[in-house]
């Protein structure tokens, strides 16, 4: 379980930093998709992820919700 906890902590630190360079480094480290058709699409994905992390800091979630709403995106992730 410690490995999972470390990965969650690492993910949260990257996403909650709202630092694109740090987020991209995290994504590359775990071979996750880093390509987006635009900067808006990139941030939409990041902010949607933040909105769906249990116990995310409320100020960061509120910033994510506001950004998504202003850009016309929902806060949910659909597959």
C-alpha positions, 0 to 999 in steps of 0.5 A: 500500500505504501507504493500506492500512497506515494504515487497518489502523493506524487500525483497530487503534488504535481497536479495541485502545483498547477505548474505545467512543467512539473505536471508534464514531468509527472506525466512523462515519468508514468508514461501518461499522455502528454499531447493535447490539441491545445493549451485549453484542452491540456488545462481542461484535463488537469482541472477535471482531474483535480475536481475528481480527486477526493479530499483535494484542497477546496481552494484549488478545486474552486479554481478548477471549477471556475476555470472549467465553467468559464471555458464551457467545460463540465467538471466530470470525466466521462469515458 
